[in-house]
Amino acid sequence: MSIRDKRVVTIPEIITKLPAVVRALPKILTAVYYNFTISPSTKASITDLWLNTVNKYPNRPCVLYQDKKWTYQEFNAWINRLANQFTEMGFRKGDVVAVLLENRPELLAISMAMAKIGGIAALVNTSQKHKSLAHSFNLAKPKAVLIGAELWENYSEIRTEVDHKASVVYLVAHDKIELPKVRGIKKFDREAKKISFIEPRPSEAIYAHDPFVYIYTSGTTGMPKASVFSHGRWIKAYSAFGLASIRLEPEDVLYVPLPFFHATAMVVCWSSVVAGGASVVIKPKFSVSEFWNDVEKYQVTGFGYVGEMCKYLLNAPPHPKEKNNTLTKMIGNGLRPEIWSIFKERFGIEQVSEFYASSEGNIAFFNVFNLDNTMGFSIAGYAIVEYDKENERPVRDRKGFMKKVQTHGTGLLLGEISDRYPFDGYTEKGQTEKVIFRDVFKKGDAWFNSGDLVRDLGFSHTQFVDRLGDTFRWKGENVSTTEVEGIITRFPGISENIVYGVEIPGCSGRAGMVNLILEIPIKDFDLDGFYTYLSKELPPYAVPRFIRISPTTEITGTFKYKKSHLQEAGYDPSKTGKEVFALIHKKYNRITAKIFKDINCGTYSF
């Protein structure tokens, strides 16, 4: 039985958390007010909430970057200059600027400036290159393109593949990188000091359903899609995550080493900072070696995380500054149950505001009660339905309707699409329709398909289990890659591991395979001991049949592993290299060309 299977939420557990919730009641009630008064047709802009905070804390520090600092008043003046500059450039409500910048304050200022005039910032993923990068620009149909000097080379490679008939391309200077001189490309005045800093006026009224930014999916399973993130959804994030969950105060400093082209940083972390009048530290890239020094330098009280970052910190040797510091809280997603309590205890974390949301989805869960091993609850309409993994579809009854799982059951998470919780979808309407289920519980209803398996913990709380694409079937059983990865993580000598399913000729389903990145030389890794460990910790069907040992693995800018190329290579030594092993006769054997042929011919039984 796994950690997830044991977890349920109880009344006594909730009662112990009530004092903190009661103290935060004014913020929580404000969050409820915003949630139930903001509908798609409401005149509402993130600018309204931003200016409330600016007026309340004009001289408090807002943005910290390297050795620079902006107060709320100073940062707002910068945003206004940019907004007025965009207006002078001819931007109006609904116009798009595509932005390719490293993690730096310009990315945030430009996005907020566009929001003030009703424009849209398409936040291009900086880890994308070649065809996927060109595809992202073309999806946005921008009126202007802003390219950071640090990323000009990436853009120049696909410049001829991008349709810029109606676009003007600008270069954005970088403090430490010389601006390339390119004929026909203008320099963007990122400070816009010659432009007025008075509050800009949008050309038309801004409503909650109007887009704020385009946020791109990682493209791990295909070409990226541009999801539409509206003003209304940002306001609800401000309410759920900022006011009801992490509840930052003006004295708090939130450290964000996550990319601001992604919703966790731009929406969850940034809205939480604005909700509390706190400060945000923008870190160009996450670094284990710099993390604790940065905590001391900026007097960090909280940080924005994804689960992989937590693993990196936990796997690192003890740091002299990881104890007795100012860090006590965190907000993010993907903290695994297997390491949750270990992480909190080692680093002295008091509050884990785990959440669940997606860039394109219409549903979010947030951890109001600061309960362990849960992504919290949602006030939006949701359902957890039975899912047939073998046929890869939800279970429907004789009338054609889906069936909800029983209490504490695991199933597919759906978000109800309604006037209050619309589905903004993607810029490509065809892609939007693909993730909508219709006639789910009654004729005419519509639900967003999250693509995620979750478990009901009771009292409206849930726990993430796995992505459907990361669950495979073997020997008539469903294997959760997340569960297996959590077990493998605890074996000595392993830095990282990625579990996935591969096909074997003549076998139904997919056999488990793990890609290992070791902390020690391969010759010192105990393969026999590894098998013995797995046999004790996992059911027989979940023990990986194949092992691949790699020096590194490719990840996206949002710390997601790219599994597609690993699955394509499979266990073929001509594609993987010599460090690939098969479980034959209860022992991991190196796969040679002959063994590979024998496996495919059915010589060995798996």
NUSE-806697 format. One line per field, with one value per residue (C-alpha): z, x, y; residue number from 1; residue in three letters. Coordinates in steps of 0.25 Angstrom, whole numbers, plus 2048, in hexadecimal, padded with zeros to 3 digits. Each point is the difference from the previous one (the first is absolute). Example, Ala and Ser with C-alpha at 12.3 -4.5 7.8 and 13.67 -1.06 7.14 Angstrom:
w <- c(81F 7FE)
u <- c(831 806)
v <- c(7EE 80E)
resi <- c(1 2)
resn <- c(Ala Ser)
# end
This chain:
w <- c(800 7FC 808 7F7 803 80F 800 804 806 80D 809 80B 7F6 7FB 80E 804 7F4 803 809 7F4 7F7 809 801 7F1 7FF 7FB 7F4 7FD 800 7F6 7F8 800 7FC 7F4 7FC 800 7FB 7F4 7F4 7F1 7FD 80C 7FD 807 7FE 808 7FF 80B 80A 7FC 803 80D 805 7FA 807 80D 800 7F6 807 804 7F7 7F5 7F7 803 7F5 802 807 7FB 807 7FC 80A 7FC 7FC 7F8 7F9 7FD 7F9 7F8 7FC 7FC 7F7 7F9 7FF 7FA 7F7 7FA 7FE 7F8 7F8 7FC 809 804 808 7FB 7F9 803 803 800 80A 800 80C 80B 80F 803 804 7F2 7FE 80B 7FD 7F1 804 80A 7F6 7F6 80A 803 7F2 7FD 7F8 801 803 7F9 80A 7F7 807 7FF 800 7F3 7F3 7F1 7FB 80E 802 7F2 803 80D 7F9 7F5 809 807 7F3 807 7FC 806 804 80B 800 80C 7FC 807 7F7 7F3 7FB 802 7F9 7F4 7FD 7FD 7FC 7F1 805 808 7FA 804 7F4 80B 80A 804 806 80C 808 80F 806 80B 80B 7FE 7F1 7F5 7F7 7F2 7F4 7F6 7F4 800 80F 809 80F 80A 80B 80B 80B 7F7 809 7F5 801 80A 80D 802 801 7F1 7FB 7F9 7F2 805 80D 805 805 808 7F3 7F9 7FE 809 7FB 7F7 807 7F8 803 801 7F4 806 7F8 7F3 7FB 80B 802 804 80C 802 80E 803 80A 807 802 806 809 805 802 808 809 801 801 805 80A 804 7FF 802 806 7FF 808 7FC 807 7F8 7F5 7F6 7F8 7F2 7F8 7F7 7F2 7FF 7F2 808 808 80E 800 7F8 806 80D 806 7FA 804 80E 802 7FB 809 80C 7FD 801 7F8 7F5 7FC 7F2 7FE 7F2 802 80B 806 80C 803 801 807 80E 7FE 7F9 80C 809 7F6 7FE 80D 7F9 808 7F5 7F2 7F4 7FC 7F7 806 7F8 807 80E 7FB 7FC 80E 807 7F9 802 80B 80D 7FE 80C 7FE 7FE 80F 809 7F4 7FC 7F7 805 7F5 7F2 7F4 7F4 7FC 7FE 80E 801 80C 801 804 805 80F 7FE 7F8 80B 80B 7FA 7FC 80B 7F6 808 7F5 7F2 7F7 7F6 7F5 7F4 7F3 7F1 7F6 7F8 80A 807 80E 80B 80E 80B 80E 809 80D 7FE 800 7FC 7F3 7FA 7F5 808 7FB 7F6 800 7F1 7FB 7FE 7FF 802 7F6 7FE 7F5 7F7 7FE 7F7 7F6 804 802 80C 804 7FB 804 7F8 7FE 7FB 80C 809 80E 80C 808 80E 80C 801 7F2 7F4 7F3 7F5 804 7F9 801 7FE 7F5 804 7FF 80D 7FD 7F0 7F9 7F8 7F9 7F5 7F5 7F6 802 7FB 80B 80A 7FC 802 80F 802 804 7FD 805 80D 80A 7F8 7F2 7FC 80B 7FE 808 7FE 7FF 809 7FC 80E 80A 80E 80D 808 80F 806 804 7F2 801 7F5 7FD 7F2 7FB 7F2 7F2 7F7 7F6 80C 804 7F8 801 801 804 801 80B 7FF 804 805 7FB 80C 80A 7FA 7FF 80F 804 7F7 805 80E 7FB 802 7F5 7F7 7FD 7F7 7FA 7F5 7FF 7F3 7F8 7F4 7F6 7FF 7F3 803 80E 804 807 803 808 80A 7FD 809 7FB 80C 802 80A 80B 7FF 7F5 7F9 805 80E 7FE 807 7F5 808 80C 7F8 7FB 80F 805 7F5 802 80E 7FE 7F4 7FB 7F5 7F5 803 801 7F3 7F6 7FA 805 7F8 807 7FA 804 7FF 7FB 7F8 808 7FC 806 80A 805 7F9 7FA 7F1 800 7F1 7FB 80B 7FC 7F2 803 809 804 7F2 803 7F3 804 80F 801 807 80E 7FE 808 800 80B 7FC 80A 80C 7FC 7F9 7F4 7F6 7F3 7F4 7F1 802 80D 7F9 7F4 80A 808 7F3 7FC 80C 806 80E 808 806)
u <- c(800 806 800 7F5 7F7 802 7FD 7F2 7FB 7FA 7F7 80B 80B 7F8 7FC 80F 801 7F4 807 809 7F4 7F8 80C 800 7F1 7FF 809 7F9 7F2 806 804 7F2 7FB 808 7FE 7F0 7FF 80A 7F9 805 7F8 804 808 80D 80F 80C 804 7F5 806 80E 7FD 7F9 80E 808 7F8 800 80F 807 80D 801 80A 7F9 80A 80E 809 80F 804 7F5 7F3 7F3 7F5 7F2 7FF 80D 7FC 7F2 807 808 7F4 7F8 80C 7FF 7F1 800 80C 7F8 7F4 809 804 7F2 7FC 7F1 7F8 801 80E 80B 80F 808 80B 80D 808 808 7FA 802 7F7 7FD 7F8 7F7 7FF 7FD 7F5 7FA 801 7F8 7F6 7FE 7FC 7F8 80B 805 80F 803 80B 808 807 80F 804 7F9 808 7FF 7F3 7F9 805 7FB 7F3 7FE 802 7F7 7F5 800 7FE 807 800 80E 80B 80A 80C 80A 80F 803 7F7 802 808 7F4 7F7 809 800 7F1 7FE 7FD 7F6 7F8 7F4 803 7F8 7F9 80B 80B 80C 807 80D 800 80D 806 809 80B 7FF 804 7F4 802 7FF 7F6 7FC 7F1 7FE 7FD 804 7F5 801 7FD 801 7F8 804 7FC 7F2 7F6 7FE 7F1 7F6 7FC 7F2 7FC 7F9 7F5 7FA 807 7F7 804 7FF 80A 80E 80C 80B 802 807 806 800 80D 7FF 805 7F6 7FF 800 7FD 7F2 7FE 7F6 7F8 801 7F5 7FF 7F5 809 80B 7F7 7FB 80E 803 7F4 803 80F 803 7F5 7FB 80C 80E 7FB 80D 802 808 80C 800 80A 7FD 80B 7FC 80B 7F5 7FE 7F6 7FC 7F9 7F3 806 809 7F8 7F2 801 80D 7FE 7F1 804 80B 7F6 7F5 809 808 80C 80D 804 80E 802 80B 805 801 7FF 80D 802 80E 7FA 7F3 804 809 7F4 7F7 80A 803 7F1 7FB 7F6 7F4 7FA 803 7F8 803 7FE 802 80D 806 7FD 807 80C 801 7FE 80A 80B 80A 7FC 802 805 7F5 7F5 7FC 7FD 7FC 7F4 7F9 7F3 7F6 7FF 7F6 800 7FC 806 806 7FF 7FA 80C 809 7F6 802 80F 801 7F9 807 80E 7FE 7F7 7F4 7F3 7F7 7FE 7F6 7FF 7F6 7FB 7FD 804 803 7F3 7F7 7F4 802 80A 802 807 805 7F8 802 80F 7FE 80B 800 7F4 7FE 7F4 7F2 7F9 7F3 7FE 7F7 808 7FF 808 7FB 804 80A 803 80F 800 7F7 805 7F2 7F7 7F6 7F1 7F4 7F5 7FA 80D 803 80D 801 806 80A 7FD 805 810 7FF 80A 7FB 801 7FE 7F6 7FD 7F2 7FF 7F6 7FE 807 80B 802 80B 808 808 80A 802 7FD 7F1 802 80A 7F6 7F5 809 800 7F1 7F7 7F1 7F4 808 7F5 7F4 7FD 806 80B 80E 80D 80F 808 80C 807 804 7FD 7FD 7FC 7F4 805 7F3 7FA 802 80F 808 80E 807 803 805 7FF 7F8 80B 80A 7F8 802 7F9 809 7FC 7F1 804 801 80E 802 80D 7FF 7FF 80B 809 7FE 804 80D 804 803 80A 80F 808 7F5 7FF 7F4 7F7 7F5 7F6 7F8 7FA 806 7FA 806 7FC 7F6 7FC 7F4 801 80D 80C 806 80D 808 80A 80A 80A 80A 808 80B 808 7F8 80A 7FC 7F1 7FA 7F7 7FD 7FD 7F7 7F8 7FF 7FB 7F6 7FB 7FD 7FA 7F8 7F6 806 7F8 806 80F 806 804 80B 80A 807 80B 803 809 7F5 7F2 7F8 7F6 7F7 801 7F6 808 7F7 808 7FF 7FC 7FD 80E 803 7F3 804 80E 7FA 80B 807 80F 802 7F8 803 80E 806 7FB 7F3 7FB 7F5 7FA 803 7FE 7FF 80D 803 809 806 7F9 809 7FC 7FD 7F8 7F8 7FC 7FD 7F6 7F9 7FF 7F9 80C 7FE 7F4 7FC)
v <- c(800 80D 80D 806 7F4 803 80E 805 80E 7FF 80A 800 804 80B 805 801 80A 809 80A 804 801 808 80A 801 801 80F 7FC 7F3 807 80A 7F5 7FA 80D 801 7F2 802 80E 7FF 7FA 800 80C 808 80D 7FB 801 7FC 80E 803 7F7 804 80F 7FD 7FA 80B 80B 7F8 7FD 80A 800 7F1 7F8 7F9 7FA 7FB 7FB 7FE 80D 808 804 807 805 7FE 80E 7FF 7F3 806 80C 7F7 7F8 80D 805 7F3 800 80E 7FC 7F5 809 809 7F4 7FE 7F5 7FF 7F6 7F2 803 7F6 802 7F3 800 7F8 804 7F9 800 80F 80C 805 7F3 804 80F 7FD 7F7 809 80C 7F8 7FD 80E 804 7F3 7F9 7F2 7FC 7F2 7FB 7F7 7F4 803 7F1 7FF 7FF 7FE 7FC 801 80E 804 7F9 808 80D 7FD 7FC 80E 808 80C 80E 801 7F7 803 7F7 801 802 7F3 7F8 807 7F4 7F6 80A 802 7F1 800 80F 7FC 7F5 80B 807 80E 807 809 800 809 7F9 807 7FC 802 804 7F7 806 7F6 7FD 808 804 7FA 809 7FA 808 803 7FD 80B 801 800 80B 7F7 80B 80A 80C 80A 7FB 805 7F8 804 7F5 7FC 7FF 7F3 803 7F7 7FB 7F3 7F5 7F3 7F7 809 7F9 805 7F7 7F4 7F5 7F4 7F1 7FA 7F8 7F3 7F8 808 80E 80B 806 80E 800 80C 806 80B 80B 7F9 7F4 808 807 7F2 7FC 80C 7FC 7F1 800 80E 803 7F2 7F7 805 80E 808 80D 80C 7FC 7F3 7FD 7F6 7FA 7FB 7F8 7FC 805 80C 7FA 7F6 801 7FC 80C 80A 7FD 7F8 806 80E 801 7FB 80B 80B 7FB 801 80D 7F7 800 7F7 7FB 7FD 7F6 7FD 7F1 7F7 7FC 7F6 806 80E 7FD 802 80B 807 7FD 808 80B 804 7FB 7F7 7FB 7F8 7FA 7FB 7F2 7F4 7F2 7FE 80C 7FA 7F3 807 807 7F3 7F9 80A 7FF 808 80F 808 80A 7F7 801 80C 809 808 7F6 7FA 7FE 7FC 800 7F7 7F2 7F2 7FE 7F1 7F9 7F8 80C 80A 7FE 7FD 80E 808 7FA 802 80E 805 803 803 802 7F9 806 7F5 803 7FA 808 800 80B 7FD 7FA 806 7F9 802 7FA 807 7FC 80A 7F7 7FD 7F1 7F7 7F7 807 80A 806 802 808 808 7FF 7F5 7F3 7F1 7F4 7F5 7F1 7FE 7F4 800 7F4 807 80E 807 803 7F5 803 7F9 7FA 80E 806 808 7FF 7FB 807 7F8 7FC 807 7FF 7FA 804 805 80A 80F 808 80F 805 80A 80B 80F 802 7F6 801 7F9 80A 7F5 802 80A 7F4 7FD 7F2 7FD 806 7F6 7F4 802 802 7F4 802 7FA 7FB 7FF 806 804 80D 801 803 7FC 803 7F3 803 7F3 7FE 7F5 805 7F9 804 802 804 80E 805 7FE 7F9 7FB 7FF 7F2 801 805 7F6 800 7FC 7F4 7F3 7F3 7F3 7F2 804 80B 80F 805 80E 806 80B 7F5 7F7 80D 803 7F2 800 80E 7FA 7F6 805 805 805 80F 800 7F6 800 7F4 7FD 7F4 7FA 7F6 7F2 7F8 7F5 806 807 80E 807 7FB 809 807 80A 80A 802 80B 7FC 807 7F6 7F9 7F5 7F5 804 7FF 7F3 7FA 7F4 808 809 7F4 7FA 80E 802 7F1 804 80E 7FD 7F6 7F7 806 80E 7FC 806 7F6 809 80A 80B 807 80E 80C 80A 801 80B 809 80B 80E 7FC 7F4 7F6 7F4 7FD 7F2 7FE 7FE 7F6 7F8 801 7FA 7F5 7F6 7FF 801 806 80C 801 7FC 7F4 804 7FA 7F3 7F6 7F8 7F2 7F4 80A 807 80D 7FC 80A 7FF 7FC 800 7F1 802 80B 7F7 7F4 80A 804 7F1 7FC 7F8 806 801 80D)
resi <- c(1 2 3 4 5 6 7 8 9 10 11 12 13 14 15 16 17 18 19 20 21 22 23 24 25 26 27 28 29 30 31 32 33 34 35 36 37 38 39 40 41 42 43 44 45 46 47 48 49 50 51 52 53 54 55 56 57 58 59 60 61 62 63 64 65 66 67 68 69 70 71 72 73 74 75 76 77 78 79 80 81 82 83 84 85 86 87 88 89 90 91 92 93 94 95 96 97 98 99 100 101 102 103 104 105 106 107 108 109 110 111 112 113 114 115 116 117 118 119 120 121 122 123 124 125 126 127 128 129 130 131 132 133 134 135 136 137 138 139 140 141 142 143 144 145 146 147 148 149 150 151 152 153 154 155 156 157 158 159 160 161 162 163 164 165 166 167 168 169 170 171 172 173 174 175 176 177 178 179 180 181 182 183 184 185 186 187 188 189 190 191 192 193 194 195 196 197 198 199 200 201 202 203 204 205 206 207 208 209 210 211 212 213 214 215 216 217 218 219 220 221 222 223 224 225 226 227 228 229 230 231 232 233 234 235 236 237 238 239 240 241 242 243 244 245 246 247 248 249 250 251 252 253 254 255 256 257 258 259 260 261 262 263 264 265 266 267 268 269 270 271 272 273 274 275 276 277 278 279 280 281 282 283 284 285 286 287 288 289 290 291 292 293 294 295 296 297 298 299 300 301 302 303 304 305 306 307 308 309 310 311 312 313 314 315 316 317 318 319 320 321 322 323 324 325 326 327 328 329 330 331 332 333 334 335 336 337 338 339 340 341 342 343 344 345 346 347 348 349 350 351 352 353 354 355 356 357 358 359 360 361 362 363 364 365 366 367 368 369 370 371 372 373 374 375 376 377 378 379 380 381 382 383 384 385 386 387 388 389 390 391 392 393 394 395 396 397 398 399 400 401 402 403 404 405 406 407 408 409 410 411 412 413 414 415 416 417 418 419 420 421 422 423 424 425 426 427 428 429 430 431 432 433 434 435 436 437 438 439 440 441 442 443 444 445 446 447 448 449 450 451 452 453 454 455 456 457 458 459 460 461 462 463 464 465 466 467 468 469 470 471 472 473 474 475 476 477 478 479 480 481 482 483 484 485 486 487 488 489 490 491 492 493 494 495 496 497 498 499 500 501 502 503 504 505 506 507 508 509 510 511 512 513 514 515 516 517 518 519 520 521 522 523 524 525 526 527 528 529 530 531 532 533 534 535 536 537 538 539 540 541 542 543 544 545 546 547 548 549 550 551 552 553 554 555 556 557 558 559 560 561 562 563 564 565 566 567 568 569 570 571 572 573 574 575 576 577 578 579 580 581 582 583 584 585 586 587 588 589 590 591 592 593 594 595 596 597 598 599 600 601 602 603 604 605 606)
resn <- c(Met Ser Ile Arg Asp Lys Arg Val Val Thr Ile Pro Glu Ile Ile Thr Lys Leu Pro Ala Val Val Arg Ala Leu Pro Lys Ile Leu Thr Ala Val Tyr Tyr Asn Phe Thr Ile Ser Pro Ser Thr Lys Ala Ser Ile Thr Asp Leu Trp Leu Asn Thr Val Asn Lys Tyr Pro Asn Arg Pro Cys Val Leu Tyr Gln Asp Lys Lys Trp Thr Tyr Gln Glu Phe Asn Ala Trp Ile Asn Arg Leu Ala Asn Gln Phe Thr Glu Met Gly Phe Arg Lys Gly Asp Val Val Ala Val Leu Leu Glu Asn Arg Pro Glu Leu Leu Ala Ile Ser Met Ala Met Ala Lys Ile Gly Gly Ile Ala Ala Leu Val Asn Thr Ser Gln Lys His Lys Ser Leu Ala His Ser Phe Asn Leu Ala Lys Pro Lys Ala Val Leu Ile Gly Ala Glu Leu Trp Glu Asn Tyr Ser Glu Ile Arg Thr Glu Val Asp His Lys Ala Ser Val Val Tyr Leu Val Ala His Asp Lys Ile Glu Leu Pro Lys Val Arg Gly Ile Lys Lys Phe Asp Arg Glu Ala Lys Lys Ile Ser Phe Ile Glu Pro Arg Pro Ser Glu Ala Ile Tyr Ala His Asp Pro Phe Val Tyr Ile Tyr Thr Ser Gly Thr Thr Gly Met Pro Lys Ala Ser Val Phe Ser His Gly Arg Trp Ile Lys Ala Tyr Ser Ala Phe Gly Leu Ala Ser Ile Arg Leu Glu Pro Glu Asp Val Leu Tyr Val Pro Leu Pro Phe Phe His Ala Thr Ala Met Val Val Cys Trp Ser Ser Val Val Ala Gly Gly Ala Ser Val Val Ile Lys Pro Lys Phe Ser Val Ser Glu Phe Trp Asn Asp Val Glu Lys Tyr Gln Val Thr Gly Phe Gly Tyr Val Gly Glu Met Cys Lys Tyr Leu Leu Asn Ala Pro Pro His Pro Lys Glu Lys Asn Asn Thr Leu Thr Lys Met Ile Gly Asn Gly Leu Arg Pro Glu Ile Trp Ser Ile Phe Lys Glu Arg Phe Gly Ile Glu Gln Val Ser Glu Phe Tyr Ala Ser Ser Glu Gly Asn Ile Ala Phe Phe Asn Val Phe Asn Leu Asp Asn Thr Met Gly Phe Ser Ile Ala Gly Tyr Ala Ile Val Glu Tyr Asp Lys Glu Asn Glu Arg Pro Val Arg Asp Arg Lys Gly Phe Met Lys Lys Val Gln Thr His Gly Thr Gly Leu Leu Leu Gly Glu Ile Ser Asp Arg Tyr Pro Phe Asp Gly Tyr Thr Glu Lys Gly Gln Thr Glu Lys Val Ile Phe Arg Asp Val Phe Lys Lys Gly Asp Ala Trp Phe Asn Ser Gly Asp Leu Val Arg Asp Leu Gly Phe Ser His Thr Gln Phe Val Asp Arg Leu Gly Asp Thr Phe Arg Trp Lys Gly Glu Asn Val Ser Thr Thr Glu Val Glu Gly Ile Ile Thr Arg Phe Pro Gly Ile Ser Glu Asn Ile Val Tyr Gly Val Glu Ile Pro Gly Cys Ser Gly Arg Ala Gly Met Val Asn Leu Ile Leu Glu Ile Pro Ile Lys Asp Phe Asp Leu Asp Gly Phe Tyr Thr Tyr Leu Ser Lys Glu Leu Pro Pro Tyr Ala Val Pro Arg Phe Ile Arg Ile Ser Pro Thr Thr Glu Ile Thr Gly Thr Phe Lys Tyr Lys Lys Ser His Leu Gln Glu Ala Gly Tyr Asp Pro Ser Lys Thr Gly Lys Glu Val Phe Ala Leu Ile His Lys Lys Tyr Asn Arg Ile Thr Ala Lys Ile Phe Lys Asp Ile Asn Cys Gly Thr Tyr Ser Phe)
# end
